[in-house]
């Protein structure tokens, strides 16, 4: 596949997807969304892929929606566009794809993650940030609400008080504070960031993929369940995984005192 707005490669079971509009801080356009859909569909169909890493080219992760994109332009009669349709057409499918991807996902936030860019990062399973990176919910500055799942993700990660502060005041949240608040997994010095991302991707690629994805699904389902319902939900996944090849391999490796060789099956 040939892309103009992203870079996409698969090596040793690791899919790497780079938002590649560095002169525009990797802001989203309709064309970029189309390419992202194609890349994520390719990952979903390729059993050799074991993990996805999403990052940005240049000095930003993603600055959110490109306001100069034709999707955001006024109509010929002067009326403002229906940007709710942009959310439904582009951002909702992107988050849903990420949340249902058959492999674990890592957001490698190399610079500013603003607006929808921040929400896309938070939609991944693990978020790593360079120490110089920051997160920004910029919507209130232009009279909008956080989208791309921001109003769902933020309160769950940091609690209502901090989520409201981030959304209403639109202050930048530095990477270290994002770790302290529980918004992201880890922050690393810029000089070691790439190596840390590579190491984590390799670690996840060697793990039992299906079990990791079922863990994601179980945790996301928990807020909508009672404890009793969640116990049964967990039991269903345990039944499924207990019949998997990876579980059999994990037990065999444990008994034989060797490293397991998981296949994601």
C-alpha positions as CSV (number, residue, x, y, z in Angstrom):
1,X,0.0,0.0,0.0
2,X,1.2,3.5,-0.8
3,X,0.3,6.4,1.5
4,X,0.7,10.1,1.3
5,X,-0.2,11.2,4.8
6,X,1.1,8.3,7.0
7,X,4.0,5.9,7.0
8,X,3.3,2.3,7.6
9,X,5.5,-0.7,8.0
10,X,5.5,-4.2,9.5
11,X,8.7,-5.7,10.9
12,X,9.1,-8.8,13.2
13,X,5.4,-8.7,14.1
14,X,5.4,-5.0,15.0
15,X,3.3,-2.7,12.9
16,X,4.5,0.9,13.0
17,X,2.1,3.6,11.9
18,X,3.5,7.2,11.7
19,X,1.3,10.2,11.2
20,X,3.3,12.0,8.5
21,X,2.3,15.6,8.0
22,X,5.1,17.1,10.1
23,X,4.7,20.6,8.6
24,X,1.1,20.6,9.9
25,X,2.0,19.0,13.2
26,X,0.4,15.8,11.8
27,X,-3.1,17.2,12.1
28,X,-5.9,15.1,10.7
29,X,-7.5,15.5,7.3
30,X,-10.1,13.4,5.6
31,X,-7.4,11.9,3.4
32,X,-5.3,10.9,6.4
33,X,-8.3,9.2,8.0
34,X,-8.9,7.2,4.9
35,X,-5.3,6.0,4.9
36,X,-5.5,5.2,8.6
37,X,-8.6,3.0,8.0
38,X,-6.7,1.1,5.3
39,X,-3.7,0.6,7.5
40,X,-5.8,-0.6,10.5
41,X,-7.8,-2.9,8.2
42,X,-4.5,-4.4,7.0
43,X,-3.4,-5.0,10.6
44,X,-6.7,-6.6,11.4
45,X,-6.3,-9.0,8.5
46,X,-2.7,-9.9,9.0
47,X,-2.2,-12.7,11.6
48,X,1.6,-12.0,11.6
49,X,1.1,-8.6,13.3
50,X,1.4,-8.9,17.1
51,X,1.4,-5.2,18.2
52,X,0.8,-1.7,16.8
53,X,2.8,1.4,17.5
54,X,1.4,4.8,16.6
55,X,3.6,7.9,16.6
56,X,4.1,11.2,14.8
57,X,6.7,12.5,12.4
58,X,8.8,15.5,13.4
59,X,8.2,17.5,16.6
60,X,4.5,16.6,17.2
61,X,2.4,13.5,17.8
62,X,-0.8,15.1,16.4
63,X,-2.3,18.6,16.7
64,X,-5.9,17.3,16.2
65,X,-8.1,18.2,13.3
66,X,-6.6,20.4,10.5
67,X,-9.0,23.3,10.5
68,X,-8.0,24.1,6.9
69,X,-9.2,20.7,5.6
70,X,-12.0,20.9,3.1
71,X,-14.3,19.0,5.5
72,X,-14.1,22.0,7.8
73,X,-14.7,24.7,5.1
74,X,-17.9,26.8,4.9
75,X,-20.5,25.6,2.4
76,X,-20.9,27.5,-0.9
77,X,-23.9,29.4,0.5
78,X,-21.9,30.5,3.5
79,X,-23.4,28.1,6.0
80,X,-21.0,26.4,8.5
81,X,-20.3,22.7,7.8
82,X,-21.8,20.0,9.9
83,X,-18.7,18.9,11.8
84,X,-20.7,16.4,13.7
85,X,-20.7,14.4,10.5
86,X,-16.9,14.7,10.4
87,X,-16.8,13.1,13.9
88,X,-19.2,10.3,12.8
89,X,-17.4,9.7,9.5
90,X,-13.8,9.8,10.7
91,X,-13.1,10.0,14.4
92,X,-15.7,7.6,15.7
93,X,-14.6,4.8,13.3
94,X,-11.0,5.5,14.2
95,X,-11.5,5.1,17.9
96,X,-13.7,2.1,17.5
97,X,-11.1,0.4,15.3
98,X,-8.4,1.0,17.8
99,X,-10.5,-0.2,20.7
100,X,-11.4,-3.4,18.8
101,X,-8.1,-4.1,17.1
102,X,-7.0,-7.7,17.4
103,X,-3.6,-6.7,18.7
104,X,-2.4,-4.5,21.6
105,X,-1.7,-0.9,20.8
106,X,1.0,1.6,21.9
107,X,0.8,5.3,21.4
108,X,4.3,6.7,21.3
109,X,3.7,10.4,22.0
110,X,6.8,12.1,20.7
111,X,5.6,15.7,21.0
112,X,2.4,17.7,21.5
113,X,-0.8,15.7,21.4
114,X,-3.7,18.2,21.2
115,X,-7.4,17.9,20.7
116,X,-8.3,14.7,18.8
117,X,-4.6,13.8,18.8
118,X,-4.6,13.5,22.5
119,X,-7.8,11.4,22.5
120,X,-6.4,9.1,19.8
121,X,-3.4,8.5,21.9
122,X,-5.6,7.7,25.0
123,X,-7.6,5.3,22.9
124,X,-4.5,3.1,22.7
125,X,-3.8,0.4,25.3
126,X,-0.5,1.9,26.5
127,X,0.6,5.5,26.2
128,X,4.3,6.3,26.4
129,X,5.5,9.9,26.1
130,X,8.8,11.7,25.6
131,X,9.5,13.9,28.5
132,X,9.2,17.0,26.3
133,X,5.8,16.0,25.1
134,X,2.5,17.4,26.4
135,X,-1.3,16.8,26.2
136,X,-3.8,19.5,25.5
137,X,-7.6,19.5,25.3
138,X,-7.9,22.6,23.1
139,X,-11.6,22.5,22.3
140,X,-12.8,25.2,24.6
141,X,-10.5,27.7,22.9
142,X,-12.6,27.4,19.7
143,X,-16.1,26.8,21.3
144,X,-16.3,23.0,21.0
145,X,-16.4,20.0,23.3
146,X,-13.7,17.3,23.5
147,X,-14.4,14.6,20.9
148,X,-12.8,11.4,19.7
149,X,-13.8,9.9,23.0
150,X,-12.2,12.6,25.1
151,X,-15.2,13.0,27.4
152,X,-15.3,9.3,28.0
153,X,-11.6,8.7,28.4
154,X,-10.5,11.6,30.5
155,X,-12.9,11.1,33.5
156,X,-12.1,7.4,33.6
157,X,-8.3,8.1,33.6
158,X,-7.9,11.1,35.9
159,X,-11.3,11.6,37.6
160,X,-14.0,14.2,37.0
161,X,-12.3,17.1,38.7
162,X,-9.1,16.9,36.7
163,X,-10.9,16.0,33.5
164,X,-13.1,19.1,33.9
165,X,-10.1,21.3,34.5
166,X,-8.2,19.9,31.5
167,X,-11.3,20.3,29.2
168,X,-12.5,23.7,30.4
169,X,-9.2,25.5,30.9
170,X,-7.3,24.0,28.0
171,X,-4.0,24.0,29.8
172,X,-1.1,21.9,28.6
173,X,-0.4,18.9,30.7
174,X,3.3,18.0,30.7
175,X,4.2,14.3,30.2
176,X,5.5,13.8,33.7
177,X,2.4,15.2,35.3
178,X,0.3,13.0,32.9
179,X,2.1,10.0,34.4
180,X,1.5,11.3,38.0
181,X,-2.2,11.8,37.3
182,X,-2.6,8.3,35.8
183,X,-3.4,9.6,32.3
184,X,-0.6,7.7,30.6
185,X,1.7,4.8,31.4
186,X,5.2,6.3,31.3
187,X,7.4,9.2,30.3
188,X,11.0,8.9,29.2
189,X,13.9,11.2,28.5
190,X,13.8,12.2,24.8
191,X,17.2,10.6,24.2
192,X,16.0,7.2,25.2
193,X,12.4,7.5,24.1
194,X,12.7,5.6,20.8
195,X,14.6,2.7,22.4
196,X,12.0,2.4,25.2
197,X,9.2,2.3,22.7
198,X,11.0,-0.4,20.6
199,X,11.7,-2.5,23.7
200,X,8.0,-2.4,24.8
201,X,6.8,-3.2,21.3
202,X,9.1,-6.2,21.2
203,X,7.9,-7.3,24.6
204,X,4.3,-7.1,23.7
205,X,4.9,-8.8,20.3
206,X,6.3,-11.9,22.2
207,X,3.3,-12.1,24.5
208,X,-0.1,-14.0,24.2
209,X,-1.9,-11.5,21.9
210,X,-5.4,-12.8,22.4
211,X,-5.1,-12.7,26.2
212,X,-3.9,-9.1,26.1
213,X,-6.8,-8.0,23.9
214,X,-9.3,-9.9,26.1
215,X,-7.8,-8.0,29.1
216,X,-8.5,-4.7,27.3
217,X,-12.1,-5.8,26.5
218,X,-12.7,-6.9,30.1
219,X,-11.4,-3.7,31.6
220,X,-13.4,-1.5,29.2
221,X,-16.6,-3.5,30.0
222,X,-16.2,-3.2,33.8
223,X,-17.8,0.3,34.3
224,X,-21.0,-0.9,32.8
225,X,-21.2,-4.1,34.9
226,X,-22.0,-5.0,38.4
227,X,-19.3,-7.0,40.2
228,X,-21.3,-10.1,39.7
229,X,-21.8,-9.5,36.0
230,X,-18.0,-8.7,35.6
231,X,-17.1,-12.0,37.4
232,X,-19.2,-13.9,34.8
233,X,-17.7,-11.8,32.0
234,X,-14.2,-12.7,33.2
235,X,-15.3,-16.3,33.4
236,X,-16.3,-16.4,29.7
237,X,-12.9,-15.1,28.7
238,X,-11.1,-17.5,31.0
239,X,-13.1,-20.4,29.4
240,X,-12.1,-19.2,25.9
241,X,-8.5,-18.6,26.7
242,X,-8.2,-21.8,28.7
243,X,-8.7,-23.7,25.5
244,X,-6.2,-21.7,23.5
245,X,-2.8,-22.8,22.2
246,X,-1.1,-19.9,24.0
247,X,-2.4,-21.1,27.4
248,X,-1.2,-24.6,26.7
249,X,2.1,-23.2,25.7
250,X,2.3,-21.0,28.8
251,X,1.7,-23.9,31.1
252,X,4.1,-26.2,29.2
253,X,6.8,-23.5,29.4
254,X,6.2,-23.0,33.1
255,X,6.5,-26.7,33.8
256,X,9.6,-27.1,31.6
257,X,11.2,-23.9,33.1
258,X,11.7,-22.3,29.7
259,X,10.6,-19.1,27.9
260,X,7.2,-19.5,26.3
261,X,6.8,-19.2,22.5
262,X,3.4,-17.6,22.1
263,X,1.6,-17.4,18.7
264,X,-1.5,-15.4,19.5
265,X,-3.7,-18.4,19.0
